[in-house]
Amino acid sequence: MKDALIVSALSLVPRNRGAAAMGWTARTRVSSWFTGLFVTVYGVNMAEAEHPRSAYPTLEALFTRRLKEGARPIDDTPEAIVSPVDGTCAFVGPSTDGQIEIAPGRHLSLSQLVGRPLDGEHDAVVLYLSPTDYHRVHVPREGRATRWAYVPGTLWPVFPAAVRTIDGLFARNERLTVTVQTDAGPLDVVLVGAFGVGRISSVVTDIISNAGATAATGEVDLALERGGDLGVFHLGSTVVLVAPPGAWRWSVQAGDTVRMGKAIGSAAPAVASAT
């Protein structure tokens, strides 16, 4: 009942227009008044940040901060796939009939999520970022970015109460999918927008989510290094990895804390032996 009341209240809020207003405010100097409060309320670890809090002129600048050099060592084990973000693993496992159960009784179609048909079953890993977390997204496995897809949508919150209440939530929100061709096959990295500023930027396209763009797709041929920059959440959210079944042996489980650059799995033996 509590979850339903929270989401019912949020359904009355003009989510995308509200996010645009919040984003405008977060990019103004006025928002610097709130950076200290944000750090205190959410317990942001500024010791890991590239600069002290006073060096960030706006709330958005603080939120999109980089970390100090070496704060997140990248696992260079040949067979490893690493977490693209700091956060919490909310789901890991295979799909059934093309869907995953991201909360009891709540399902998500992976085809709807990535914005194109997917044949057969796939593995998925859902990684949730709280406001406390570092909000840049990095490359989980070296390869080449081959395509991207931007899908406009609404901006429901993605905290657990909302996920438990709204069916297929991630496929309703604005999102950007980057397909990376790896030695273990294609890996879709889906950046899902959330209530708040709701903007997502990426190295593969100039499109910024929740900024008035229409649905679009594009082909690219961009070499990506493990741990390299992939995208930025300007507030929010969630990353979903979608891979061919059995391509990776996942070493995380739901509830685990993840850190960017730490291994969350390894290539299946046939792939590992070929690298």
N, C-alpha and C positions, 0 to 999 in steps of 0.2 A: 504493500500500500504506500509506504514512504517513497519508494522509487517512482511509482506512478504519479504521486503528487508533485515530486520534483520536476519530472518531465512535462507534466500537464502545465505547470507554471511556466516552464521555458517555452512551451508551444505558443504562448501568448506574446512572446518577444519577437519583434521583427529581426530574425537572426542575421540575415545577410546585410541589411541596412544598418543594423546595430553594430555588426562587425566592421563595416566600412567607417562608421563614426568612431569606433574604438581605435581602429587603425590610424585614422587621421590624428586623433589625440595622442596616440603612442608615438607618432613621428614628430610631434611638436616639442619645443623646449619646455612647455608647461609640464609635460609628463615627467621631466626630471625630478619634480617634487615628490614623485611616488616611487622612485627607484629604491630608496632606502626602505620604505615600507614593504615593497615587493620582496626584497632580499630577506627582510626580517620575518615576514609572515610565512614565506615558503621555505625558509632555511637554505637559500641558495649559497653554495660553497664558492665564495668569491676568491678563495685562495688558489683555486684552479684556473681562474679566468686570466686571459691575456693581459688585462689591465685592471687597476683598482676601480671600484664602483664610481668614483668621482670623474673618471675619464669617459664615462658613457653619457652623452648629452641628452639622450631620450630614453624612454622605457623600451622602445623597439631596439635601440642600439644595445641596451643591456640584455634584452631577451635573445638577440641573435649573436651574442658575444662568441668569440673564439676562445679556445682553451690555451693555456701555456704550452709551449713546445715540450713534448714528451709527457704531457699529462695523461694521455691515452696511448700507450704503446700498442702498436698493431701486431697481432700474432702473425708471424711470418712462416709458421709451419706450412709446408707445401699443400697439404690436404685441407687446411682449415677454411671455413667460411666464418666471418666475424660479424658481430652485431654492428649494424649501421648507425645505431643510436644508443644513448643512455635511456634507460627506462625499465619497464617490467614486462616480462613475457606473459601475455594474456591467453594465448592459445598456441599449441603446436601439434601438428598431426595431419593425417590425410583427409581429403574430402570424401563425402559419400553422396553419390548422385550429383556431383559438381558443387556441393555445399559443405560448409563447415559450421559446427554449432559453437558460436562464440560466447554464448551464455545459455543456461538451461532453457530449452524451448525456443531459442533465438538463433536463426540461421542466416548465413551469408552466402550468396551465389558468387563464386569466384569469377565466373564469366562477366557478371554484371559489375563486379568490382573493378576488373582490369579494363572493361570497356570493349571487349571483343570475345567471340566464341572461343572456348577452350574445349578441346576434345578429351574425353575421359577424365580420370581423377588426377588430382594434383596434391602436393604437400603445401601446407601454409604455416607461416609463423606470424603471429600478431604481436607487435611490440608497442606498448602504450607509454607515452611520454607525459609525465605530470608537469605542472608549472615549475617544480623544483629543478627539473632536468635541463641539461644542456640540449639545445634545440637545433643543432646542425645535423644533417644526414650525410653519411659517408658511404663509400662503396664497400659492399660486403664481400665481394670476390672479384678479383681482377678479370677483365674481359673487355668487350667493346659494346658500348651503347648503340643499339641498332634502330630503336624506335621510341617514341613517346606518345602519350595520349592524355589530353586534358579533358576532363568531364566536369562541367559546371554542376552545381547542386546546391542544396541547402547547407546549413552549418549547425547541425545538432552538436551538442557537447558529446565527447567520447569517453567521459569517465564511466566507471563500471555501472553505476545506476542507470545511465542512459542506455548503455549497451544491453542491459538486462530487460529494458522496457520496450525498445524500438527494434522491430525485426529488420534485418538487413541494413542496419544503420550506416555502416561504412560505405555501402553502395549508394546511399542517398546523399552523402556529403560531397562537397567539391573534392576533387582528387587529381593527382598527376601520377601516371604510371610510366616508369622508365624500364624498358626491356634491355637487359644486359646479357649478351651472348658469352657464356663462360665455357670452360672445358667440360663442365658437367651438364651442358645444355642451357636453354634460356632460363633466366631468372628475372621475374617481374618484381620490381621494387615499387610499391604503391604508397605514395605519400598522401595521407587523408587529412583534409582540413577539418577544423573544429570550431565550435562557438568561441567567439573572441575576435581577434583581428582577422584570423582566417586566411592569411596570405601565405602562399607557398611559392618560392622561387627555386630554380634549378639550373644546373650547368648545361642542360641539353636543349633548352628553349628560352626565348625571351618572355614567354607568357608568364604572367603572375596571376595566381588564382585570386578569386574574389575581387577582381579589378575591372570587371566588365567584359572580359573576353568570352567568346562563344566557344563551343566544343570544337576541338581541333586535334589532329594527329600529325605526326611528322616522322620522317626517316632521318637517321643520323648515322655517322660512322666515326665514333669518338672513342679513343682508347682510354680506359679507366684503370687506375691502379687501386689495389686493395687499400682501403682507408682514406682514399682521396675524397675530395669534395664532390657531393652529388646534389644536395639541395639544402634549403633552409626553411624551417617553420618560423614564421613571424609571430605566431602564437598557436598553441596546440602542439601535439596531436597524436597521431598513430601512424606507424609504418607496418605494412603487410608484405611479407615475402611469399611469392608463389613460385613453385618449382615443379618440374616433372617428378612423378612418384618415384621414390627410392634413389633419387640423384644424390641426396645428402643424408647422412646419419646425424640426426639432431641430438645435441647434448644438453639442451635446455628443456625445461618443462614449465607448465603454467604456474605462475607465482614467483618464478625466479627473477631476481634483479639482473639486468644486463648492462654492460658498459661497452661503449663504442670501442672497437678494436679487439675485444676479447672473443675467443672462439665460441660459437654457438652450435657448431657442428663440424663435420668433416665430409670430404667427398667419399662416395661409395667406393669400395675396393677397386672396381674396374677403372674408375676415373683416377683414383690416387696412384695406381700402378703405372698409369700412362703419363703422369706429370713428372 
